[in-house]
Structure formats: C-alpha cells, structure tokens
Amino acid sequence: MSERIFNFSAGPGCLPESVLEQVRQDVWNIDGSGIGILEHSHRGKVVDRVFEECEADLRSALGVPDSHRILFMTGGASAQAFLVPMNFLSKDRTADYLVTGMWAQKAMEQAALFGNPHVAASSADANHNYIPSAEQTTYSQRPAYVHFTSNNTIFGTEFHAEPTPPEGAPLICDMSSDIASRPVDVSKYALIYAGAQKNLGPAGVTIVIAHDHLIESGRKDLPPLLQYRTFTKELSRTNTPPVFAVYVVGLVAKWLLEAGGLGAVRQINERKAKHIYDVLDRSSFYRGHARPDSRSLMNVTFNLPNEDLEKKFVTEAKLQGMDGLKGHRSVGGIRASIYNAFPEAGCRALAEFMREFERKHG
Ligand SMILES: *Cc1c(COP(=O)(O)O)cnc(C)c1O
C-alpha cells in the first residue's frame, strides 16, 4: 500500500483499507455470483442481501432503536436540507434552527421556502468558532421541529451533547460529518441525516434515520420520491437506488462493529485529534479556529501567521505525503479532516510536520 498517502480531505474522505480490498474483489465477482456488485439488478438476491445486511449492521453499530427506520436516499445532505421542511413544516408554523456554520445556515434558508424558520441560536458573531450554550439558545413557542448540525465541517466545531428542544419538539440533525464517530442516543432524535461520503462510505447515498411517527406525520401531497414514507414502504428501492454506495456503507458498518463499536471508535478519534490539538495548545505560531470547548474531533481548523506561510505549509505537507489540508475559504488556513477511517499514524505525522514547520518558520 506504499503508493497511498495521508488523505486529509473534508469529503469525500478516506475509507478503511480493508474495505477497499474487499471492494476490489466484489467489483469483479460478488458472493461467487459471477457478476460484480456494480452490475447486479437492484431487485435480485445479491442486492437483497447487501441491503438487508447494511441495514442490520448500521442498526447495530449506531444503536438505532426499533422505533426508527434507516432509509437510503439520494441528493446528499443538501437535499435533506429542503426535504425536511418540505415534509414537516408549513406556512403557518415555525421551525427552530441552530445556526452554527455554513451548512446550518443553508438548511435554515431552505426552510423559509416552506414556513417560518426561527434562528434559535447563532455563532455567526464570531465566524462560527463556538457552539452556543443552552443559555444562548432561545426556542420559539411549539416549533414544528428543532434542527441542528452536530459537526460543523468547515469551521471545525462540534456539539458535545445534543441541544435540548422544548418539550415535544422533534429534534432533527444534520450529522453528515460526525455520524458514527462516537456513541449517540438515537432515541433522542426524530430524524438524523448524513451524506455517506465523510464517515460512512462513498458519495451517492444519504443515510436517514427517522422515527416512524415523524415519517407518518409528513405531507402526503408531494411526489412519492420526495416523501420519506415511500422509502419506508419500498425499503429504499422504489426506483434504482445507489446500490454500490449502499454496499460500501455496509462494509464500513461491519468494520465499525469489528473495531469494537462506537465507544472504541470514539476513544481512537479522541487520541487522533489530541495529537494535533496538543501542537496548537503549545504554540503561538498556530492559531486554532475553534474555541477549545467547542472543538471537533473530525475537522481540525487552524491558521498560521500569514497566508504565504499557509500556502507553503500546504505545499510542503503535500511533498511529505499529506494531501487535502487547505482550509475552506470562509476560514482560510488549514483544515485537517480526520474521519473514522483516517489512520492515527497520519495524525502523528501531521503533528510532527507542524512542529518541524514551526521550528523552521516560527
Ligand atoms: C458535506 C456536508 C454537507 C453537504 O453534503 P452533500 O452530501 O454534498 O449534500 C452538509 N452538511 C454537512 C455538515 C456537511 O459536512
């Protein structure tokens, strides 16, 4: 595997190497069927097996209770940002949004097409470098739901506990960039959505975990493919689904279970992130973007003293086999995305490179 380098990409992110090895075989011939996974009918036995196992293994890995369905949808998290208000909001109602980053902001704006979004909290005053506290959050009266983004991929902040919505308000979460990175009590959520391409698999499938009651409460006067209940009824196979992406997510779910489940995965993720945050904490050369109490375990964001040094950092890191470190334009600087499948050795390598770079240029 010597030709592979450390891929710090924010998404699509890296996948476990054992999963990629299995994919290599199954693209040619899966389950001894003589046909590759890319070529099988979505109504055949092999794909039945793939979907059933993916669902069961995700349910087990993520601890999804029987009250909740797991749906395989398309359109990414971006489509969920409008499907949620389209299905569960109306012109005469308000939905509460915690605006902690660009994706949260975009989701809130889409809600205005269908009803009245209320900004219950916002971190825009400090370029989204923190997660607002409960005291800084003001909910409306009887919101249709409360929406938040658990990990702010661009800014490198993360909720360390879910917000507490007003009694009876469904909690909805864009968990695209930290799903499966730590244990979560799914029963607290009415709906969770995540594009697979950060922590769960390749681009092309969106994982939706939703309570039966919420699904049933959705509007019925929409095209079937825009209603969640259609995916429940037809087991996510109303039309041709992204079979390959679901298949890879299934392998990643098995890999999570083999790793010891999400408790074990969180410990590894904490260790990985610490290598890099420790360098930030001991340096006045690097400035972390996220406030320490709001730091993400998935995306570490920081700046250098000036843009020239930031460019040099990215170029030199690449020469040492570390790619994808350029920050998003709204923060600038550096972003190291270290999703589940990203190896700890890569975090150590980056930390070492950072210390060396500071010695040379600090
Ligand atoms: C990447 C990302 C998105 C956008 O996902 P798509 O699948 O490309 O639509 C939305 N929200 C968050 C938190 C993300 O990290």
The ligand as an SDF file (V2000), in Angstrom:
LIG
                    3D

 15 15  0  0  0  0  0  0  0  0999 V2000
  -20.6250   17.9050    3.4540 C   0  0  0  0  0  0  0  0  0  0  0  0
  -21.7420   18.3960    4.2650 C   0  0  0  0  0  0  0  0  0  0  0  0
  -22.9790   18.7250    3.6750 C   0  0  0  0  0  0  0  0  0  0  0  0
  -23.2370   18.6360    2.1970 C   0  0  0  0  0  0  0  0  0  0  0  0
  -23.3950   17.3150    1.8590 O   0  0  0  0  0  0  0  0  0  0  0  0
  -23.8280   16.8310    0.3960 P   0  0  0  0  0  0  0  0  0  0  0  0
  -23.9490   15.3640    0.6130 O   0  0  0  0  0  0  0  0  0  0  0  0
  -22.7180   17.2270   -0.5190 O   0  0  0  0  0  0  0  0  0  0  0  0
  -25.0920   17.4860    0.0450 O   0  0  0  0  0  0  0  0  0  0  0  0
  -23.9950   19.1350    4.5090 C   0  0  0  0  0  0  0  0  0  0  0  0
  -23.8170   19.2350    5.8350 N   0  0  0  0  0  0  0  0  0  0  0  0
  -22.6400   18.9420    6.4200 C   0  0  0  0  0  0  0  0  0  0  0  0
  -22.4990   19.0690    7.9020 C   0  0  0  0  0  0  0  0  0  0  0  0
  -21.5710   18.5180    5.6610 C   0  0  0  0  0  0  0  0  0  0  0  0
  -20.4030   18.2150    6.2370 O   0  0  0  0  0  0  0  0  0  0  0  0
  1  2  1  0
  2  3  1  0
  2 14  2  0
  3  4  1  0
  3 10  2  0
  4  5  1  0
  5  6  1  0
  6  7  2  0
  6  8  1  0
  6  9  1  0
 10 11  1  0
 11 12  2  0
 12 13  1  0
 12 14  1  0
 14 15  1  0
M  END
$$$$
